[in-house]
Amino acid sequence: MRALIIALSALGILLTANPAKADRRVALVVGNGAYRNAPKLPNAPLSAKAMAALLRNIGIDVVDGYDLTRDAMTARLLDFGKKAEGADLALFYYAGQGIEVGGSEYLLPIDADIKSEMDVKLGSAVNFDLTIDQTMSDAKVKLVFLDASRNNPIPASSKTTGRVSVQSGLAEMKLPEGLLIGYATAPGEVAPDGKAGSIRPFTRALIAHIAAPGVEIERAMTEVRAQVNEETNKKQLPWGSTNNLPGEIYLVPSAPAPAK
């Protein structure tokens, strides 16, 4: 086991929480719930704060924000993008409203006032694919967790114009190399906010599994899917995709056995 850990460390893919040995790991955590023009999601900021606490506890440098306007989200993204340059691990977690427009994903700041798909495209929402490309592309390993959304806030009369359509939920993202993405539910579906005053089911499962010592991240996501599926009586099934991860990824590796 010791030889394996040394070998993985040399490859730069062992992501340890030990500050003395730590690779450079950064995260952006956003929880939006106090929407002004869309259904509120009170459990989203609560869930995001719990995730930020977990990540800090395992030694990850966290940029976080809650109930962010468009300008505030942009500022956090810029900060995160600078920190993620050349990072060994960049992690993005979002809880809040998310929608699909013409096959592209958008995340909603709390001041989004969306009456048509044009409002989405002209800046009321945050283009998720572009966000990942601009903030995380330089990191060796990219992990994304989206706990979104509940429903589509765009009026029904504005959901289709020409060749572009607006759908509830999120589409499946085209993955850049070295990225794992976990969605709270399947493409095109929506995830409920959960019981009042509680952490959302997907986030609760993430917290329970992704930082378990010695559990590889893809194995952890299998456990996440099983937990959410069971807790929601099969009404919510998380979805995940990966593209060419550089080996096995551990947020918290098992400690080597003491020398005899």
RASUL-V438187 format. One line per field, one symbol per residue. burial: I if it has 24 or more other C-alpha atoms within 12 Angstrom, else O. A space follows every 50 residues. Layout:
burial=???
//
This chain:
burial=OOOOIOOOOOOIIIIIIOOOOIIIIIIIIIIIIIIOOIIIIIIIIIIIII IIOIIIOIIIIIIIIIIIIIOOIIOIIOIIIOIIIOIIIIIIIIIIIIII IIIIIIIIIIIIIIIIIOOIIOIIIIIIIOIIIOIIIIIIIIIIIIIIII IIIIOOOOIOOOOOIIIIIIIIIOIIOIIIIIIIIIIIIIIIIIOOOOII IIIIIIIIIIIIOIIIIIOIIIIIIIIIIOOIOOOIIIIIIIOOIIIIII IIIIOOOOOO
//
